[in-house]
């Protein structure tokens, strides 16, 4: 797996974790950051496929 794929997956997983923590703690700010972090991972994937 290339370093770009690792970074992409790391961003996606980090985003999912932040979202889960935000949901668990009823923290909308953390949940929003998680969504943004996960979106960054998806954008990296789209860029890599283009």
C-alpha positions in Angstrom: 0.0 0.0 0.0 1.4 3.4 -1.0 1.9 6.2 1.4 -0.9 8.2 -0.1 -3.3 5.3 0.5 -2.1 5.0 4.0 -2.7 8.7 4.7 -6.1 8.6 3.0 -7.2 5.6 5.1 -5.8 7.2 8.3 -7.8 10.3 7.7 -11.0 8.3 7.1 -10.5 6.2 10.2 -9.6 9.3 12.3 -12.7 11.0 11.1 -14.9 8.0 11.9 -13.4 7.9 15.4 -14.0 11.6 16.0 -17.6 11.3 14.8 -18.2 8.3 17.2 -16.6 10.2 20.1 -18.7 13.3 19.2 -21.9 11.2 19.1 -21.1 9.4 22.4 -20.3 12.6 24.2 -23.0 14.7 22.5 -20.3 17.0 21.2 -21.4 18.5 17.9 -18.1 20.3 17.4 -16.1 17.0 17.6 -18.6 15.3 15.4 -18.3 18.0 12.8 -14.5 17.8 12.9 -14.8 14.1 12.3 -17.0 14.6 9.3 -14.5 17.0 7.9 -11.6 14.7 8.6 -13.3 11.8 6.9 -14.2 14.0 3.9 -10.6 14.9 3.6 -9.8 11.2 3.3 -12.5 10.7 0.6 -11.1 13.7 -1.3 -7.6 12.2 -1.2 -9.1 9.0 -2.6 -10.9 10.8 -5.4 -7.7 12.8 -6.3 -5.7 9.5 -6.4 -8.2 7.9 -8.7 -8.3 10.9 -11.1 
